[in-house]
């Protein structure tokens, strides 16, 4: 049976992963807005910056989302420990 401290730390870790996931989604949204706003007179290097930032935001969101899903499945299936 896990202690209260372990449960609290697991909950804090899940909330931090949710915050990182939302941060990645925010980066994707910001880069899309910047790309659309500058689409009339956008230079090559500006589109490259927006593209790289969008891809990095997507990678961060994807990794955090997968870790969130993994932490939920791990907490439900790995509950028993042997001594």
N, CA, C and O atoms as a printed pandas DataFrame, in Angstrom:
     atom_number atom_name residue_name chain_id  residue_number  x_coord  y_coord  z_coord
0              1         N          UNK        A               1    0.848   -1.175    0.000
1              2        CA          UNK        A               1    0.000    0.000    0.000
2              3         C          UNK        A               1    0.894    1.240    0.000
3              4         O          UNK        A               1    1.729    1.398    0.891
4              5         N          UNK        A               2    0.729    2.119   -0.989
5              6        CA          UNK        A               2    1.596    3.295   -1.056
6              7         C          UNK        A               2    1.290    4.278    0.068
7              8         O          UNK        A               2    0.155    4.406    0.528
8              9         N          UNK        A               3    2.343    4.961    0.489
9             10        CA          UNK        A               3    2.167    5.928    1.561
10            11         C          UNK        A               3    1.538    7.207    1.018
11            12         O          UNK        A               3    1.408    7.385   -0.193
12            13         N          UNK        A               4    1.157    8.080    1.921
13            14        CA          UNK        A               4    0.539    9.343    1.516
14            15         C          UNK        A               4    1.527   10.219    0.753
15            16         O          UNK        A               4    1.139   10.929   -0.174
16            17         N          UNK        A               5    2.805   10.172    1.138
17            18        CA          UNK        A               5    3.820   10.980    0.453
18            19         C          UNK        A               5    3.994   10.532   -0.991
19            20         O          UNK        A               5    4.097   11.365   -1.891
20            21         N          UNK        A               6    4.027    9.227   -1.218
21            22        CA          UNK        A               6    4.165    8.706   -2.574
22            23         C          UNK        A               6    2.974    9.102   -3.428
23            24         O          UNK        A               6    3.141    9.475   -4.589
24            25         N          UNK        A               7    1.795    9.028   -2.878
25            26        CA          UNK        A               7    0.589    9.415   -3.608
26            27         C          UNK        A               7    0.601   10.901   -3.932
27            28         O          UNK        A               7    0.230   11.304   -5.034
28            29         N          UNK        A               8    1.023   11.712   -2.979
29            30        CA          UNK        A               8    1.092   13.154   -3.202
30            31         C          UNK        A               8    2.115   13.500   -4.275
31            32         O          UNK        A               8    1.844   14.331   -5.142
32            33         N          UNK        A               9    3.286   12.873   -4.229
33            34        CA          UNK        A               9    4.312   13.134   -5.234
34            35         C          UNK        A               9    3.873   12.685   -6.619
35            36         O          UNK        A               9    4.178   13.346   -7.612
36            37         N          UNK        A              10    3.160   11.571   -6.692
37            38        CA          UNK        A              10    2.649   11.106   -7.989
38            39         C          UNK        A              10    1.621   12.094   -8.543
39            40         O          UNK        A              10    1.593   12.359   -9.745
40            41         N          UNK        A              11    0.786   12.631   -7.673
41            42        CA          UNK        A              11   -0.205   13.617   -8.100
42            43         C          UNK        A              11    0.469   14.905   -8.579
43            44         O          UNK        A              11    0.063   15.488   -9.584
44            45         N          UNK        A              12    1.493   15.339   -7.860
45            46        CA          UNK        A              12    2.215   16.552   -8.271
46            47         C          UNK        A              12    2.879   16.334   -9.622
47            48         O          UNK        A              12    2.862   17.225  -10.471
48            49         N          UNK        A              13    3.465   15.151   -9.832
49            50        CA          UNK        A              13    4.105   14.870  -11.110
50            51         C          UNK        A              13    3.087   14.886  -12.249
51            52         O          UNK        A              13    3.377   15.405  -13.327
52            53         N          UNK        A              14    1.908   14.327  -12.027
53            54        CA          UNK        A              14    0.886   14.331  -13.073
54            55         C          UNK        A              14    0.429   15.752  -13.384
55            56         O          UNK        A              14    0.210   16.080  -14.550
56            57         N          UNK        A              15    0.279   16.604  -12.367
57            58        CA          UNK        A              15   -0.119   17.985  -12.610
58            59         C          UNK        A              15    0.963   18.753  -13.363
59            60         O          UNK        A              15    0.651   19.584  -14.216
60            61         N          UNK        A              16    2.235   18.480  -13.056
61            62        CA          UNK        A              16    3.318   19.126  -13.789
62            63         C          UNK        A              16    3.341   18.688  -15.251
63            64         O          UNK        A              16    3.600   19.497  -16.142
64            65         N          UNK        A              17    3.073   17.417  -15.490
65            66        CA          UNK        A              17    3.000   16.940  -16.866
66            67         C          UNK        A              17    1.842   17.587  -17.622
67            68         O          UNK        A              17    1.972   17.909  -18.803
68            69         N          UNK        A              18    0.722   17.774  -16.951
69            70        CA          UNK        A              18   -0.411   18.461  -17.581
70            71         C          UNK        A              18   -0.032   19.906  -17.912
71            72         O          UNK        A              18   -0.386   20.411  -18.978
72            73         N          UNK        A              19    0.686   20.570  -17.006
73            74        CA          UNK        A              19    1.118   21.948  -17.256
74            75         C          UNK        A              19    2.076   22.026  -18.442
75            76         O          UNK        A              19    1.981   22.948  -19.253
76            77         N          UNK        A              20    2.993   21.073  -18.550
77            78        CA          UNK        A              20    3.930   21.053  -19.682
78            79         C          UNK        A              20    3.186   20.767  -20.978
79            80         O          UNK        A              20    3.491   21.363  -22.011
80            81         N          UNK        A              21    2.224   19.871  -20.936
81            82        CA          UNK        A              21    1.411   19.587  -22.118
82            83         C          UNK        A              21    0.686   20.845  -22.590
83            84         O          UNK        A              21    0.682   21.155  -23.781
84            85         N          UNK        A              22    0.076   21.563  -21.656
85            86        CA          UNK        A              22   -0.630   22.790  -22.025
86            87         C          UNK        A              22    0.327   23.867  -22.517
87            88         O          UNK        A              22   -0.026   24.658  -23.391
88            89         N          UNK        A              23    1.535   23.903  -21.963
89            90        CA          UNK        A              23    2.547   24.843  -22.449
90            91         C          UNK        A              23    2.921   24.534  -23.898
91            92         O          UNK        A              23    3.069   25.446  -24.711
92            93         N          UNK        A              24    3.072   23.258  -24.220
93            94        CA          UNK        A              24    3.359   22.872  -25.611
94            95         C          UNK        A              24    2.235   23.258  -26.550
95            96         O          UNK        A              24    2.491   23.732  -27.657
96            97         N          UNK        A              25    0.996   23.063  -26.128
97            98        CA          UNK        A              25   -0.154   23.471  -26.943
98            99         C          UNK        A              25   -0.158   24.998  -27.116
99           100         O          UNK        A              25   -0.478   25.501  -28.193
100          101         N          UNK        A              26    0.196   25.722  -26.060
101          102        CA          UNK        A              26    0.271   27.182  -26.146
102          103         C          UNK        A              26    1.338   27.644  -27.120
103          104         O          UNK        A              26    1.132   28.622  -27.840
104          105         N          UNK        A              27    2.480   26.957  -27.157
105          106        CA          UNK        A              27    3.538   27.311  -28.107
106          107         C          UNK        A              27    3.069   27.062  -29.533
107          108         O          UNK        A              27    3.323   27.877  -30.421
108          109         N          UNK        A              28    2.394   25.953  -29.758
109          110        CA          UNK        A              28    1.867   25.662  -31.097
110          111         C          UNK        A              28    0.886   26.749  -31.526
111          112         O          UNK        A              28    0.939   27.228  -32.659
112          113         N          UNK        A              29   -0.005   27.134  -30.624
113          114        CA          UNK        A              29   -1.001   28.157  -30.935
114          115         C          UNK        A              29   -0.332   29.503  -31.213
115          116         O          UNK        A              29   -0.710   30.201  -32.154
116          117         N          UNK        A              30    0.648   29.863  -30.407
117          118        CA          UNK        A              30    1.345   31.143  -30.600
118          119         C          UNK        A              30    2.096   31.188  -31.928
119          120         O          UNK        A              30    2.079   32.205  -32.622
120          121         N          UNK        A              31    2.748   30.091  -32.274
121          122        CA          UNK        A              31    3.475   30.080  -33.544
122          123         C          UNK        A              31    2.509   30.141  -34.732
123          124         O          UNK        A              31    2.805   30.771  -35.748
124          125         N          UNK        A              32    1.371   29.493  -34.598
125          126        CA          UNK        A              32    0.387   29.563  -35.689
126          127         C          UNK        A              32   -0.148   30.990  -35.845
127          128         O          UNK        A              32   -0.299   31.484  -36.963
128          129         N          UNK        A              33   -0.429   31.642  -34.726
129          130        CA          UNK        A              33   -0.904   33.027  -34.784
130          131         C          UNK        A              33    0.163   33.925  -35.394
131          132         O          UNK        A              33   -0.149   34.771  -36.233
132          133         N          UNK        A              34    1.418   33.755  -34.986
133          134        CA          UNK        A              34    2.501   34.558  -35.552
134          135         C          UNK        A              34    2.679   34.319  -37.032
135          136         O          UNK        A              34    2.934   35.262  -37.782
136          137         N          UNK        A              35    2.551   33.076  -37.471
137          138        CA          UNK        A              35    2.681   32.760  -38.886
138          139         C          UNK        A              35    1.557   33.389  -39.696
139          140         O          UNK        A              35    1.790   33.923  -40.781
140          141         N          UNK        A              36    0.332   33.326  -39.168
141          142        CA          UNK        A              36   -0.812   33.890  -39.890
142          143         C          UNK        A              36   -0.721   35.421  -39.932
143          144         O          UNK        A              36   -1.034   36.031  -40.954
144          145         N          UNK        A              37   -0.297   36.035  -38.840
145          146        CA          UNK        A              37   -0.205   37.495  -38.799
146          147         C          UNK        A              37    0.852   38.024  -39.753
147          148         O          UNK        A              37    0.680   39.103  -40.321
148          149         N          UNK        A              38    1.935   37.293  -39.941
149          150        CA          UNK        A              38    3.015   37.748  -40.793
150          151         C          UNK        A              38    2.999   37.101  -42.171
151          152         O          UNK        A              38    3.994   37.181  -42.892
152          153         N          UNK        A              39    1.916   36.472  -42.551
153          154        CA          UNK        A              39    1.891   35.740  -43.818
154          155         C          UNK        A              39    1.907   36.667  -45.031
155          156         O          UNK        A              39    2.273   36.236  -46.124
156          157         N          UNK        A              40    1.522   37.917  -44.864
157          158        CA          UNK        A              40    1.493   38.834  -46.001
158          159         C          UNK        A              40    2.904   39.208  -46.423
159          160         O          UNK        A              40    3.227   39.163  -47.610
160          161         N          UNK        A              41    3.737   39.571  -45.480
161          162        CA          UNK        A              41    5.095   39.980  -45.804
162          163         C          UNK        A              41    6.110   39.198  -44.970
163          164         O          UNK        A              41    6.953   39.772  -44.281
164          165         N          UNK        A              42    6.005   37.897  -45.053
165          166        CA          UNK        A              42    6.882   37.040  -44.248
166          167         C          UNK        A              42    8.162   36.747  -45.019
167          168         O          UNK        A              42    8.135   36.492  -46.223
168          169         N          UNK        A              43    9.262   36.786  -44.318
169          170        CA          UNK        A              43   10.540   36.451  -44.894
170          171         C          UNK        A              43   10.830   34.971  -44.663
171          172         O          UNK        A              43   10.159   34.303  -43.876
172          173         N          UNK        A              44   11.839   34.481  -45.365
173          174        CA          UNK        A              44   12.162   33.054  -45.249
174          175         C          UNK        A              44   12.574   32.701  -43.827
175          176         O          UNK        A              44   12.119   31.690  -43.292
176          177         N          UNK        A              45   13.418   33.502  -43.210
177          178        CA          UNK        A              45   13.906   33.170  -41.877
178          179         C          UNK        A              45   12.790   33.252  -40.840
179          180         O          UNK        A              45   12.821   32.527  -39.845
180          181         N          UNK        A              46   11.803   34.125  -41.059
181          182        CA          UNK        A              46   10.687   34.200  -40.123
182          183         C          UNK        A              46    9.819   32.943  -40.197
183          184         O          UNK        A              46    9.389   32.412  -39.173
184          185         N          UNK        A              47    9.572   32.481  -41.405
185          186        CA          UNK        A              47    8.777   31.259  -41.527
186          187         C          UNK        A              47    9.543   30.066  -40.967
187          188         O          UNK        A              47    8.938   29.142  -40.422
188          189         N          UNK        A              48   10.865   30.077  -41.095
189          190        CA          UNK        A              48   11.667   29.001  -40.532
190          191         C          UNK        A              48   11.594   29.005  -39.002
191          192         O          UNK        A              48   11.485   27.947  -38.382
192          193         N          UNK        A              49   11.653   30.186  -38.399
193          194        CA          UNK        A              49   11.558   30.297  -36.938
194          195         C          UNK        A              49   10.199   29.810  -36.447
195          196         O          UNK        A              49   10.118   29.061  -35.474
196          197         N          UNK        A              50    9.126   30.239  -37.124
197          198        CA          UNK        A              50    7.790   29.798  -36.717
198          199         C          UNK        A              50    7.630   28.291  -36.887
199          200         O          UNK        A              50    7.006   27.636  -36.052
200          201         N          UNK        A              51    8.188   27.739  -37.956
201          202        CA          UNK        A              51    8.074   26.295  -38.186
202          203         C          UNK        A              51    8.826   25.503  -37.129
203          204         O          UNK        A              51    8.302   24.525  -36.596
204          205         N          UNK        A              52   10.051   25.917  -36.823
205          206        CA          UNK        A              52   10.847   25.206  -35.815
206          207         C          UNK        A              52   10.176   25.299  -34.451
207          208         O          UNK        A              52   10.101   24.306  -33.727
208          209         N          UNK        A              53    9.688   26.482  -34.096
209          210        CA          UNK        A              53    9.019   26.642  -32.797
210          211         C          UNK        A              53    7.753   25.789  -32.726
211          212         O          UNK        A              53    7.459   25.209  -31.681
212          213         N          UNK        A              54    7.011   25.708  -33.811
213          214        CA          UNK        A              54    5.802   24.881  -33.832
214          215         C          UNK        A              54    6.110   23.405  -33.688
215          216         O          UNK        A              54    5.408   22.684  -32.980
216          217         N          UNK        A              55    7.159   22.954  -34.359
217          218        CA          UNK        A              55    7.546   21.541  -34.259
218          219         C          UNK        A              55    8.024   21.226  -32.841
219          220         O          UNK        A              55    7.668   20.187  -32.284
220          221         N          UNK        A              56    8.824   22.113  -32.258
221          222        CA          UNK        A              56    9.297   21.877  -30.889
222          223         C          UNK        A              56    8.132   21.873  -29.894
223          224         O          UNK        A              56    8.111   21.059  -28.970
224          225         N          UNK        A              57    7.177   22.766  -30.077
225          226        CA          UNK        A              57    5.993   22.766  -29.215
226          227         C          UNK        A              57    5.196   21.479  -29.365
227          228         O          UNK        A              57    4.679   20.942  -28.385
228          229         N          UNK        A              58    5.098   20.990  -30.591
229          230        CA          UNK        A              58    4.391   19.733  -30.818
230          231         C          UNK        A              58    5.093   18.547  -30.190
231          232         O          UNK        A              58    4.446   17.652  -29.648
232          233         N          UNK        A              59    6.421   18.536  -30.262
233          234        CA          UNK        A              59    7.182   17.445  -29.650
234          235         C          UNK        A              59    7.016   17.471  -28.134
235          236         O          UNK        A              59    6.816   16.428  -27.511
236          237         N          UNK        A              60    7.099   18.659  -27.541
237          238        CA          UNK        A              60    6.930   18.790  -26.093
238          239         C          UNK        A              60    5.538   18.323  -25.676
239          240         O          UNK        A              60    5.394   17.587  -24.700
240          241         N          UNK        A              61    4.511   18.752  -26.417
241          242        CA          UNK        A              61    3.144   18.354  -26.092
242          243         C          UNK        A              61    2.952   16.848  -26.258
243          244         O          UNK        A              61    2.276   16.219  -25.444
244          245         N          UNK        A              62    3.537   16.266  -27.300
245          246        CA          UNK        A              62    3.375   14.830  -27.538
246          247         C          UNK        A              62    4.060   14.008  -26.454
247          248         O          UNK        A              62    3.487   13.042  -25.951
248          249         N          UNK        A              63    5.281   14.387  -26.094
249          250        CA          UNK        A              63    6.004   13.627  -25.064
250          251         C          UNK        A              63    5.283   13.738  -23.721
251          252         O          UNK        A              63    5.121   12.743  -23.015
252          253         N          UNK        A              64    4.852   14.948  -23.373
253          254        CA          UNK        A              64    4.144   15.125  -22.101
254          255         C          UNK        A              64    2.819   14.358  -22.106
255          256         O          UNK        A              64    2.456   13.751  -21.099
256          257         N          UNK        A              65    2.106   14.380  -23.211
257          258        CA          UNK        A              65    0.846   13.638  -23.297
258          259         C          UNK        A              65    1.041   12.144  -23.153
259          260         O          UNK        A              65    0.260   11.476  -22.475
260          261         N          UNK        A              66    2.087   11.609  -23.791
261          262        CA          UNK        A              66    2.359   10.179  -23.664
262          263         C          UNK        A              66    2.778    9.811  -22.241
263          264         O          UNK        A              66    2.404    8.753  -21.736
264          265         N          UNK        A              67    3.546   10.673  -21.604
265          266        CA          UNK        A              67    3.949   10.401  -20.217
266          267         C          UNK        A              67    2.744   10.478  -19.276
267          268         O          UNK        A              67    2.666    9.720  -18.310
268          269         N          UNK        A              68    1.810   11.386  -19.553
269          270        CA          UNK        A              68    0.590   11.459  -18.736
270          271         C          UNK        A              68   -0.191   10.153  -18.855
271          272         O          UNK        A              68   -0.613    9.575  -17.853
272          273         N          UNK        A              69   -0.377    9.699  -20.092
273          274        CA          UNK        A              69   -1.110    8.442  -20.287
274          275         C          UNK        A              69   -0.375    7.272  -19.651
275          276         O          UNK        A              69   -1.007    6.385  -19.078
276          277         N          UNK        A              70    0.946    7.256  -19.744
277          278        CA          UNK        A              70    1.727    6.191  -19.124
278          279         C          UNK        A              70    1.646    6.212  -17.612
279          280         O          UNK        A              70    1.630    5.159  -16.974
280          281         N          UNK        A              71    1.595    7.401  -17.033
281          282        CA          UNK        A              71    1.530    7.475  -15.572
282          283         C          UNK        A              71    0.173    6.999  -15.053
283          284         O          UNK        A              71    0.100    6.424  -13.967
284          285         N          UNK        A              72   -0.894    7.226  -15.805
285          286        CA          UNK        A              72   -2.198    6.736  -15.377
286          287         C          UNK        A              72   -2.266    5.215  -15.462
287          288         O          UNK        A              72   -2.814    4.570  -14.567
288          289         N          UNK        A              73   -1.719    4.639  -16.523
289          290        CA          UNK        A              73   -1.770    3.187  -16.647
290          291         C          UNK        A              73   -0.837    2.520  -15.638
291          292         O          UNK        A              73   -1.137    1.431  -15.148
292          293         N          UNK        A              74    0.274    3.152  -15.326
293          294        CA          UNK        A              74    1.215    2.598  -14.358
294          295         C          UNK        A              74    0.643    2.640  -12.938
295          296         O          UNK        A              74    0.852    1.712  -12.157
296          297         N          UNK        A              75   -0.072    3.706  -12.608
297          298        CA          UNK        A              75   -0.597    3.822  -11.250
298          299         C          UNK        A              75   -1.743    2.857  -10.990
299          300         O          UNK        A              75   -1.976    2.493   -9.837
300          301         N          UNK        A              76   -2.467    2.428  -12.021
301          302        CA          UNK        A              76   -3.570    1.507  -11.805
302          303         C          UNK        A              76   -3.121    0.062  -11.862
303          304         O          UNK        A              76   -3.679   -0.770  -11.146
304          305         N          UNK        A              77   -2.124   -0.280  -12.693
305          306        CA          UNK        A              77   -1.751   -1.679  -12.841
306          307         C          UNK        A              77   -0.622   -2.120  -11.916
307          308         O          UNK        A              77   -0.526   -3.304  -11.595
308          309         N          UNK        A              78    0.230   -1.204  -11.484
309          310        CA          UNK        A              78    1.377   -1.587  -10.671
310          311         C          UNK        A              78    1.169   -1.336   -9.196
311          312         O          UNK        A              78    2.094   -0.894   -8.513
312          313         N          UNK        A              79   -0.013   -1.603   -8.687
313          314        CA          UNK        A              79   -0.313   -1.281   -7.309
314          315         C          UNK        A              79    0.244   -2.239   -6.273
315          316         O          UNK        A              79    0.467   -1.833   -5.133
316          317         N          UNK        A              80    0.480   -3.511   -6.630
317          318        CA          UNK        A              80    0.932   -4.468   -5.632
318          319         C          UNK        A              80    2.435   -4.663   -5.737
319          320         O          UNK        A              80    2.989   -4.802   -6.827
320          321         N          UNK        A              81    3.083   -4.670   -4.575
321          322        CA          UNK        A              81    4.511   -4.916   -4.534
322          323         C          UNK        A              81    4.762   -6.121   -3.642
323          324         O          UNK        A              81    4.057   -6.331   -2.655
324          325         N          UNK        A              82    5.761   -6.906   -3.994
325          326        CA          UNK        A              82    6.117   -8.053   -3.178
326          327         C          UNK        A              82    7.294   -7.710   -2.291
327          328         O          UNK        A              82    8.149   -6.901   -2.650
328          329         N          UNK        A              83    7.326   -8.330   -1.137
329          330        CA          UNK        A              83    8.425   -8.079   -0.196
330          331         C          UNK        A              83    9.355   -9.250   -0.128
331          332         O          UNK        A              83   10.338   -9.216    0.614
